[in-house]
Amino acid sequence: MNGVFYLFKYAWKFQRKYIFYALIQEILSSVIPLTLIILPKYIIDELLGSQNIKLIIIYTVTMIACNFATAVVCSWLRKHCFVLKGKLFVDFQEMISNRLSKCDYEKLEDPSFLDVKEKAKKFLYANGQGFGEVMDQAFNILGNAVRFVGIIFIVVNLSVKVVIVLVILVLINAVIEGKLKERYVSLDMEKAPVERRTNYLISVIEDFSYGKEIRLLDVSEWFSKNVRHYLNISQNFYKKQMSSINKSQYIAGITNLLQELFTYSFLIVRVLQKMISIGDFTMYLSAINSFSSSMNDLMKSCVEIKQFEGYYGALKEYLDVPVTMNTGSYDVPEAPYEIEFKNVSFRYPGQTEWSLKNINVKISDNKKYSIVGENGAGKTTFIKLLCRLYDPTEGHILLNGTDIREYDYSQYMRLFSTVFQDYKLFSFSIKDNIAFGETEEDARVIEVLKKSGFGDKLNALEKGIHSYIHKDFEEDGFEPSGGEGQKIALARALYQDRPVIILDEPTAALDPKAEYTMYKNFNSLVEGKLTLYISHRMSSSRFCDYVLVFSDGAIIEEGTHEEFMKLKKVYSSLYSMQAQFYLD
């Protein structure tokens, strides 16, 4: 019942009216059926007896009026419960999404965490209805309990034995159905990783950005084949789940058949023995059917809630994944800043090889650093640690002498403006891709776009900064080229205007003219900021104050371009190899 208590606690906190409305609806829905069981007996007995018209009218009008009034009130309550339950659904969806957006970055690369996330989503959509249905079932338990007690008082007057037999039949059905539903949930959890793979493949096929590769590599059939493969695996799970449902329905059918045979036989014998009237016969028949129906519903609700515990378990596991990054409490100091890597080593979770080993370096404020090295040398990992996407496996990173883990995580993250090589643009307007709703003013957004070199393209767009990127939501959206996208990403970093700017291959997709312009304007773009510039193009080092050369996870050379060229070691060799294609 932990899942249900969790839901009600959440509902009480955010949508308290929902609980009150649902309780009133269930109580009304439970009491009225009792009047529809009792009053018809008196009407029938009066029709077959003294035929007092006044009493017949009173009984009939009372029954119809109560039924009508309850139907109107319950309809109003159901409408409002539906709306309030929808708001709760939105709150839950936001909570799960928010959890994902704020979890430790390393979790996003952990397959086991992603599988747990997929299972947790079933909390929202379990059985195609999710937690809202479970809350309804919990209220149904209360309503059926009220109706159940009232009916027992009626049926006990007929025979205690009847109640015992009916209870036994319902319990048999409930126990078997409960076991089968547990099997259903178990299968649902097992197929979650398969569904995640299927969804990924389908999303790749539907994603415009993968369209060229799929067509030019001629792998559309390969993708389709893989989608079918995983869909077939899911289909096998669905077959097993449907088998469990069918078995449950067969058992329910058999127990209902036995209950009806017993009920009719018992009541007919009592009428023939003149132990009950025709009015009693209809009342007891209706009461017994309602008794069985109420108890079946009660047991079914209990089984559904027990089944839901499996989904709640997945949600709890997801929510309980520790967030280790956001533990600091110190305020980030004002500039100037000095960042020091002190004996820092790092390896990715689950890996045995070190990505960085024994890094010791100081980075001073208001200077420009070029970080160079071959692929896999550790440059990007170095930046990920600096930005606290990961924490060091060994050693410490200090900001003004204090371990960065001691600082408030959000404040620390706001030190950095970044443009990564694998930057992402969203299917929003250009303005929202840069400002994300921070301002209603267009002037500053336009200014940073011009600084990044996007001005000419911006002037050519009919809607300017209000033009949508991609065509997911707007037919007249535009698809930026690699260079245009990189300029927008750079404009986003400039707009943030934070004290540390990190540029990871910011010219990789630029044409020579755009690259030249950026190099020429580089100092003005990053003026007054601590800048880290990562590039394979060694020429970028010439306009930086300091160069860090990475190789095999270590810094093997530190100094200036001029110093390195005189030393004629690794940097000089790499620079000369690249430069010869421009000099020959």
KOLLUMTI-497255 format. One record per residue (C-alpha): x, y, z. Coordinates in steps of 0.05 Angstrom, whole numbers, padded with zeros to 5 digits, always signed. Example, Ala and Ser with C-alpha at 12.3 -4.5 7.8 and 13.67 -1.06 7.14 Angstrom:
// residues 2
+00246-00090+00156
+00273-00021+00143
//
This chain:
// residues 584
+00000+00000+00000
+00061+00046+00000
+00046+00069-00070
-00025+00089-00053
-00004+00126+00010
+00048+00162-00032
-00005+00182-00082
-00053+00208-00030
+00002+00246+00005
+00020+00278-00061
-00053+00293-00079
-00066+00323-00010
-00006+00369-00019
-00023+00394-00090
-00097+00380-00105
-00133+00373-00039
-00202+00386-00070
-00194+00324-00112
-00194+00280-00050
-00257+00314-00021
-00295+00310-00087
-00276+00238-00099
-00297+00217-00028
-00365+00251-00035
-00376+00219-00103
-00360+00149-00078
-00404+00156-00016
-00464+00180-00058
-00451+00126-00111
-00451+00073-00056
-00512+00094-00016
-00561+00103-00074
-00556+00030-00099
-00581+00008-00030
-00645+00048-00040
-00653+00015-00109
-00648-00053-00075
-00696-00039-00018
-00751+00007-00047
-00771-00039-00106
-00788-00094-00055
-00840-00049-00022
-00868-00027-00089
-00876-00099-00113
-00905-00122-00046
-00954-00064-00047
-00975-00080-00119
-00986-00153-00102
-01018-00136-00034
-01063-00078-00012
-01046-00035-00074
-01043+00031-00035
-01033+00081-00091
-01007+00135-00045
-00952+00091-00017
-00934+00065-00086
-00926+00137-00111
-00884+00157-00050
-00838+00097-00058
-00831+00107-00134
-00821+00183-00132
-00770+00176-00074
-00730+00124-00113
-00730+00163-00179
-00715+00230-00146
-00656+00202-00105
-00629+00167-00167
-00635+00231-00210
-00605+00278-00158
-00547+00231-00146
-00534+00224-00220
-00531+00299-00229
-00486+00312-00169
-00440+00253-00186
-00434+00277-00258
-00411+00345-00234
-00362+00314-00185
-00334+00266-00238
-00321+00324-00285
-00282+00363-00232
-00246+00301-00208
-00223+00288-00279
-00196+00358-00286
-00160+00357-00219
-00132+00288-00233
-00106+00314-00299
-00069+00369-00261
-00039+00317-00216
-00016+00278-00277
+00019+00341-00303
+00052+00350-00235
+00078+00278-00236
+00102+00283-00308
+00139+00348-00291
+00169+00316-00229
+00197+00256-00268
+00223+00301-00324
+00253+00349-00274
+00287+00291-00239
+00319+00270-00305
+00342+00340-00322
+00375+00349-00254
+00404+00280-00243
+00480+00272-00245
+00504+00276-00317
+00539+00209-00312
+00472+00175-00302
+00451+00195-00372
+00506+00149-00399
+00487+00092-00352
+00443+00039-00386
+00418+00011-00320
+00394+00081-00298
+00359+00091-00365
+00324+00024-00356
+00301+00045-00287
+00276+00111-00316
+00235+00073-00369
+00204+00030-00315
+00189+00091-00272
+00149+00121-00330
+00101+00063-00323
+00080+00094-00258
+00045+00146-00301
+00019+00099-00355
+00010+00031-00321
-00043-00010-00356
-00053+00048-00404
-00084+00088-00348
-00031+00096-00296
-00033+00126-00227
-00100+00162-00238
-00135+00095-00246
-00102+00069-00182
-00128+00129-00143
-00197+00115-00171
-00190+00043-00148
-00170+00066-00078
-00233+00109-00073
-00273+00050-00101
-00250+00009-00042
-00282+00058+00005
-00346+00063-00037
-00352-00013-00044
-00338-00022+00030
-00397+00024+00048
-00443-00011-00002
-00416-00079+00020
-00434-00066+00094
-00504-00043+00076
-00517-00104+00032
-00492-00152+00086
-00546-00125+00133
-00597-00143+00080
-00570-00211+00060
-00557-00235+00132
-00632-00231+00144
-00639-00284+00090
-00583-00331+00112
-00513-00326+00141
-00494-00387+00100
-00508-00349+00036
-00459-00295+00056
-00405-00347+00073
-00412-00383+00006
-00410-00318-00033
-00348-00293+00005
-00312-00359-00009
-00326-00355-00084
-00302-00282-00088
-00239-00296-00047
-00221-00355-00093
-00227-00309-00153
-00188-00253-00120
-00129-00297-00099
-00121-00327-00168
-00129-00260-00203
-00078-00229-00156
-00026-00281-00175
-00039-00271-00249
-00035-00195-00242
+00033-00201-00207
+00056-00240-00268
+00029-00185-00313
+00069-00131-00277
+00132-00174-00276
+00128-00181-00352
+00115-00106-00358
+00179-00091-00321
+00219-00142-00362
+00199-00111-00428
+00218-00040-00408
+00290-00044-00433
+00265-00075-00499
+00215-00017-00507
+00271+00033-00494
+00312+00003-00551
+00251+00003-00597
+00235+00075-00581
+00307+00095-00594
+00308+00062-00663
+00241+00093-00682
+00264+00162-00657
+00327+00156-00700
+00286+00139-00761
+00240+00198-00748
+00296+00247-00732
+00313+00293-00789
+00386+00299-00766
+00397+00225-00780
+00363+00227-00847
+00425+00237-00890
+00465+00182-00857
+00409+00132-00862
+00399+00145-00936
+00472+00153-00957
+00493+00092-00918
+00433+00055-00947
+00415+00027-00878
+00340+00040-00877
+00325-00035-00884
+00375-00050-00828
+00339-00001-00782
+00271-00028-00801
+00294-00099-00789
+00319-00081-00720
+00254-00045-00703
+00215-00107-00724
+00262-00151-00683
+00250-00113-00619
+00176-00104-00634
+00171-00180-00641
+00204-00189-00574
+00154-00140-00544
+00099-00177-00579
+00119-00241-00543
+00114-00204-00477
+00045-00178-00497
+00022-00249-00513
+00044-00273-00445
+00009-00214-00412
-00055-00228-00450
-00051-00301-00430
-00051-00278-00357
-00111-00233-00369
-00149-00289-00405
-00137-00338-00348
-00162-00286-00299
-00225-00276-00341
-00237-00351-00345
-00233-00358-00269
-00280-00299-00260
-00330-00330-00309
-00330-00396-00272
-00339-00365-00203
-00395-00320-00229
-00430-00380-00259
-00427-00418-00193
-00451-00357-00155
-00512-00348-00201
-00530-00422-00198
-00527-00421-00123
-00566-00355-00116
-00624-00372-00161
-00631-00443-00134
-00631-00419-00062
-00682-00362-00073
-00729-00403-00117
-00732-00458-00064
-00748-00405-00011
-00804-00375-00053
-00833-00444-00067
-00831-00459+00008
-00867-00393+00018
-00812-00370+00065
-00802-00304+00027
-00848-00260-00017
-00839-00242-00090
-00817-00173-00066
-00766-00206-00020
-00743-00249-00078
-00728-00188-00121
-00694-00152-00063
-00650-00211-00043
-00633-00227-00115
-00613-00155-00127
-00576-00152-00060
-00538-00217-00073
-00518-00195-00143
-00497-00128-00115
-00461-00164-00058
-00421-00206-00106
-00409-00147-00152
-00387-00102-00095
-00341-00155-00065
-00312-00172-00134
-00300-00098-00146
-00270-00091-00076
-00223-00149-00088
-00207-00125-00159
-00189-00056-00131
-00144-00089-00079
-00111-00131-00133
-00102-00070-00179
-00070-00031-00122
-00025-00090-00105
-00006-00095-00178
+00009-00020-00179
+00060-00030-00122
+00107-00060-00175
+00104+00005-00214
+00113+00046-00151
+00174+00006-00134
+00206+00026-00201
+00187+00099-00189
+00217+00097-00118
+00281+00067-00144
+00285+00122-00197
+00271+00178-00147
+00319+00149-00096
+00378+00150-00144
+00425+00197-00105
+00442+00265-00134
+00514+00270-00112
+00532+00335-00148
+00484+00383-00115
+00510+00377-00044
+00552+00440-00035
+00526+00501+00003
+00581+00555-00004
+00565+00617-00045
+00611+00625-00105
+00656+00685-00093
+00662+00745-00138
+00716+00750-00192
+00775+00747-00200
+00779+00671-00204
+00835+00621-00201
+00820+00548-00217
+00869+00494-00197
+00870+00421-00216
+00908+00386-00159
+00930+00315-00171
+00865+00302-00210
+00854+00233-00241
+00790+00207-00272
+00760+00146-00303
+00689+00139-00329
+00640+00096-00288
+00648+00023-00305
+00715+00034-00339
+00783+00009-00316
+00827+00055-00358
+00843+00125-00335
+00818+00181-00380
+00859+00232-00341
+00917+00218-00296
+00950+00263-00245
+00931+00331-00275
+00963+00391-00240
+00950+00459-00270
+00927+00529-00250
+00881+00571-00294
+00880+00645-00280
+00825+00696-00291
+00822+00741-00352
+00868+00697-00393
+00858+00656-00455
+00879+00583-00455
+00886+00538-00515
+00876+00464-00501
+00905+00420-00556
+00921+00347-00568
+00902+00288-00611
+00834+00253-00608
+00824+00216-00542
+00878+00255-00507
+00831+00277-00451
+00815+00349-00472
+00739+00343-00469
+00741+00301-00405
+00783+00357-00374
+00728+00406-00391
+00673+00360-00365
+00708+00357-00298
+00717+00433-00297
+00642+00442-00310
+00625+00389-00258
+00589+00344-00306
+00632+00292-00270
+00672+00295-00206
+00745+00272-00203
+00758+00200-00185
+00820+00224-00148
+00846+00292-00129
+00812+00360-00123
+00791+00418-00167
+00796+00484-00129
+00763+00551-00143
+00799+00606-00106
+00828+00553-00060
+00762+00517-00043
+00742+00449-00071
+00688+00462-00124
+00645+00408-00091
+00635+00454-00032
+00601+00508-00074
+00527+00511-00089
+00520+00470-00153
+00474+00518-00190
+00517+00579-00173
+00579+00543-00196
+00548+00522-00262
+00528+00594-00275
+00602+00611-00281
+00607+00578-00349
+00584+00595-00419
+00598+00535-00464
+00597+00517-00536
+00611+00443-00543
+00629+00410-00609
+00565+00369-00605
+00522+00430-00587
+00446+00422-00592
+00395+00470-00621
+00323+00462-00602
+00260+00465-00643
+00244+00534-00616
+00252+00603-00645
+00323+00630-00653
+00308+00678-00596
+00285+00623-00549
+00346+00582-00568
+00389+00639-00542
+00350+00672-00486
+00303+00616-00464
+00249+00665-00443
+00295+00709-00401
+00278+00773-00438
+00224+00804-00481
+00274+00851-00513
+00301+00833-00581
+00360+00881-00586
+00409+00842-00543
+00393+00776-00578
+00405+00809-00646
+00470+00840-00620
+00501+00773-00599
+00479+00740-00664
+00515+00794-00703
+00577+00786-00660
+00577+00711-00673
+00575+00723-00748
+00502+00704-00759
+00480+00775-00778
+00475+00765-00854
+00433+00702-00848
+00389+00735-00796
+00374+00793-00843
+00353+00742-00897
+00302+00709-00851
+00232+00738-00859
+00215+00730-00785
+00285+00747-00760
+00299+00721-00690
+00228+00695-00686
+00242+00645-00741
+00237+00573-00717
+00296+00526-00722
+00276+00460-00755
+00206+00444-00781
+00179+00402-00724
+00127+00454-00706
+00129+00508-00761
+00127+00495-00836
+00169+00556-00850
+00223+00536-00800
+00294+00536-00827
+00348+00483-00824
+00414+00515-00805
+00477+00491-00837
+00533+00466-00792
+00566+00534-00793
+00501+00571-00781
+00484+00526-00723
+00553+00537-00692
+00543+00612-00697
+00477+00608-00661
+00508+00565-00607
+00564+00616-00599
+00513+00672-00595
+00479+00634-00539
+00544+00631-00500
+00557+00705-00512
+00486+00722-00489
+00497+00687-00423
+00555+00734-00410
+00586+00690-00356
+00657+00699-00328
+00685+00634-00358
+00674+00617-00431
+00691+00548-00460
+00694+00538-00535
+00701+00466-00558
+00719+00465-00633
+00678+00529-00645
+00702+00536-00717
+00697+00463-00738
+00637+00476-00783
+00656+00546-00806
+00679+00563-00875
+00749+00595-00882
+00721+00665-00886
+00677+00657-00824
+00735+00624-00787
+00781+00681-00805
+00730+00732-00781
+00722+00695-00715
+00797+00691-00704
+00803+00765-00720
+00747+00784-00671
+00765+00732-00619
+00795+00780-00568
+00734+00826-00570
+00686+00767-00564
+00718+00741-00500
+00745+00806-00472
+00750+00806-00396
+00734+00731-00389
+00773+00669-00370
+00772+00631-00436
+00787+00559-00453
+00792+00544-00527
+00794+00471-00549
+00813+00458-00621
+00849+00411-00668
+00870+00472-00708
+00937+00491-00677
+00933+00561-00707
+00882+00579-00653
+00938+00575-00602
+00971+00637-00630
+00918+00685-00603
+00915+00651-00534
+00958+00670-00475
+00975+00599-00454
+00974+00530-00485
+00961+00462-00451
+00981+00402-00492
+00945+00337-00474
+00968+00266-00491
+00941+00200-00464
+00903+00234-00407
+00961+00277-00383
+00986+00348-00394
+01054+00338-00426
+01070+00410-00444
+01050+00478-00416
+01071+00546-00443
+01061+00595-00499
+01061+00583-00574
+01128+00619-00582
+01160+00578-00526
+01136+00512-00556
+01161+00529-00625
+01231+00540-00597
+01229+00475-00557
+01211+00435-00619
+01175+00379-00581
+01104+00351-00587
+01067+00418-00598
+01118+00441-00649
+01113+00376-00686
+01036+00378-00688
+01036+00451-00709
+01087+00439-00765
+01050+00379-00792
+00986+00419-00797
+01019+00481-00824
+01056+00447-00881
+00991+00438-00920
+00982+00513-00920
+01055+00530-00933
+01074+00480-00989
//
